[in-house]
Amino acid sequence: MADSDSTIAWHRARLKKHREVLRDMEVRRFRFGETAEPQARAEKQRLVADLQRKITTSERVIGAYEKRTRRPRTTDYRSLASVHWGNWNSAPCNGVSARG
């Protein structure tokens, strides 16, 4: 998905990268087992917690952006009638304001 907002594009790329790293760590853990060394285990737990924190942060930023810019997906009257159009804040296209 291409984003006109570079910050959101960066968060999407960061989210993908961190999820892949976390998945690879889990695969290695199941393939090779846990290490018996307490320092290595503590370091790995710290790294996993840090990755999960970064993933949560990126998900929140992306979610807030999508909530702000998302349009209704359906076009039936009930769905469109339930949208508060006065509060809807769409992002400008290509950096140009829609109001001219």
C-alpha positions as a Markdown table, in Angstrom:
| # | Residue | x | y | z |
|---|---|---|---|---|
| 1 | Met | 0.0 | 0.0 | 0.0 |
| 2 | Ala | 1.5 | 3.3 | -1.1 |
| 3 | Asp | 1.2 | 6.2 | 1.4 |
| 4 | Ser | 1.4 | 9.9 | 0.6 |
| 5 | Asp | 2.5 | 10.5 | 4.2 |
| 6 | Ser | 6.1 | 9.5 | 4.5 |
| 7 | Thr | 5.8 | 9.0 | 8.3 |
| 8 | Ile | 3.0 | 6.4 | 7.9 |
| 9 | Ala | 5.0 | 4.7 | 5.1 |
| 10 | Trp | 8.0 | 4.5 | 7.5 |
| 11 | His | 5.9 | 3.1 | 10.3 |
| 12 | Arg | 4.4 | 0.5 | 7.9 |
| 13 | Ala | 7.9 | -0.6 | 6.9 |
| 14 | Arg | 9.1 | -0.6 | 10.5 |
| 15 | Leu | 6.1 | -2.7 | 11.5 |
| 16 | Lys | 6.8 | -5.3 | 8.8 |
| 17 | Lys | 10.5 | -5.5 | 9.7 |
| 18 | His | 9.9 | -5.8 | 13.5 |
| 19 | Arg | 7.2 | -8.5 | 13.0 |
| 20 | Glu | 9.6 | -10.5 | 10.8 |
| 21 | Val | 12.4 | -10.3 | 13.4 |
| 22 | Leu | 10.0 | -11.3 | 16.2 |
| 23 | Arg | 8.7 | -14.2 | 14.1 |
| 24 | Asp | 12.2 | -15.4 | 13.2 |
| 25 | Met | 13.2 | -15.3 | 16.9 |
| 26 | Glu | 10.2 | -17.5 | 17.7 |
| 27 | Val | 11.0 | -19.9 | 14.9 |
| 28 | Arg | 14.6 | -20.2 | 16.2 |
| 29 | Arg | 13.3 | -20.8 | 19.8 |
| 30 | Phe | 11.1 | -23.7 | 18.7 |
| 31 | Arg | 13.7 | -25.1 | 16.3 |
| 32 | Phe | 16.7 | -25.0 | 18.6 |
| 33 | Gly | 15.2 | -24.6 | 22.0 |
| 34 | Glu | 15.9 | -22.1 | 24.8 |
| 35 | Thr | 19.4 | -21.3 | 26.0 |
| 36 | Ala | 20.3 | -22.3 | 29.6 |
| 37 | Glu | 22.4 | -19.2 | 30.1 |
| 38 | Pro | 20.5 | -16.7 | 32.3 |
| 39 | Gln | 22.1 | -13.6 | 30.9 |
| 40 | Ala | 21.3 | -14.6 | 27.3 |
| 41 | Arg | 17.7 | -15.4 | 28.3 |
| 42 | Ala | 17.3 | -12.0 | 30.0 |
| 43 | Glu | 18.8 | -10.2 | 27.0 |
| 44 | Lys | 16.4 | -12.1 | 24.7 |
| 45 | Gln | 13.4 | -11.2 | 26.9 |
| 46 | Arg | 14.5 | -7.5 | 26.9 |
| 47 | Leu | 14.8 | -7.6 | 23.1 |
| 48 | Val | 11.3 | -9.2 | 22.6 |
| 49 | Ala | 9.7 | -6.7 | 25.0 |
| 50 | Asp | 11.4 | -3.8 | 23.0 |
| 51 | Leu | 10.2 | -5.2 | 19.7 |
| 52 | Gln | 6.7 | -5.6 | 21.0 |
| 53 | Arg | 6.7 | -2.0 | 22.3 |
| 54 | Lys | 7.9 | -0.8 | 18.9 |
| 55 | Ile | 5.2 | -2.8 | 17.1 |
| 56 | Thr | 2.5 | -1.4 | 19.4 |
| 57 | Thr | 3.7 | 2.1 | 18.8 |
| 58 | Ser | 3.7 | 1.7 | 15.0 |
| 59 | Glu | 0.2 | 0.0 | 15.1 |
| 60 | Arg | -1.2 | 3.0 | 17.1 |
| 61 | Val | 0.3 | 5.6 | 14.7 |
| 62 | Ile | -1.0 | 3.7 | 11.7 |
| 63 | Gly | -4.4 | 3.1 | 13.3 |
| 64 | Ala | -4.9 | 6.8 | 14.2 |
| 65 | Tyr | -3.9 | 7.8 | 10.6 |
| 66 | Glu | -6.4 | 5.3 | 9.1 |
| 67 | Lys | -9.1 | 6.3 | 11.4 |
| 68 | Arg | -8.6 | 10.0 | 10.5 |
| 69 | Thr | -8.4 | 9.4 | 6.7 |
| 70 | Arg | -10.6 | 6.3 | 6.1 |
| 71 | Arg | -13.7 | 6.6 | 4.0 |
| 72 | Pro | -16.8 | 4.5 | 4.4 |
| 73 | Arg | -16.4 | 1.1 | 2.6 |
| 74 | Thr | -20.0 | 0.6 | 1.7 |
| 75 | Thr | -22.3 | 2.9 | -0.1 |
| 76 | Asp | -25.7 | 1.9 | 1.2 |
| 77 | Tyr | -27.8 | 4.6 | 2.8 |
| 78 | Arg | -27.6 | 3.2 | 6.4 |
| 79 | Ser | -23.8 | 3.1 | 6.3 |
| 80 | Leu | -23.5 | 6.6 | 4.9 |
| 81 | Ala | -26.2 | 8.1 | 7.2 |
| 82 | Ser | -24.3 | 6.9 | 10.3 |
| 83 | Val | -21.1 | 8.7 | 9.3 |
| 84 | His | -20.6 | 12.1 | 11.0 |
| 85 | Trp | -19.5 | 14.1 | 8.0 |
| 86 | Gly | -18.9 | 17.3 | 9.9 |
| 87 | Asn | -16.2 | 15.5 | 12.0 |
| 88 | Trp | -14.6 | 13.7 | 9.1 |
| 89 | Asn | -11.0 | 14.9 | 8.5 |
| 90 | Ser | -9.6 | 13.7 | 5.2 |
| 91 | Ala | -6.0 | 14.1 | 4.4 |
| 92 | Pro | -5.1 | 16.4 | 1.5 |
| 93 | Cys | -4.2 | 14.8 | -1.8 |
| 94 | Asn | -0.6 | 15.4 | -2.8 |
| 95 | Gly | -0.2 | 18.0 | -0.2 |
| 96 | Val | -2.8 | 20.3 | -1.7 |
| 97 | Ser | -5.8 | 21.3 | 0.3 |
| 98 | Ala | -9.1 | 20.2 | -1.2 |
| 99 | Arg | -10.7 | 23.6 | -0.4 |
| 100 | Gly | -8.4 | 25.4 | -2.8 |
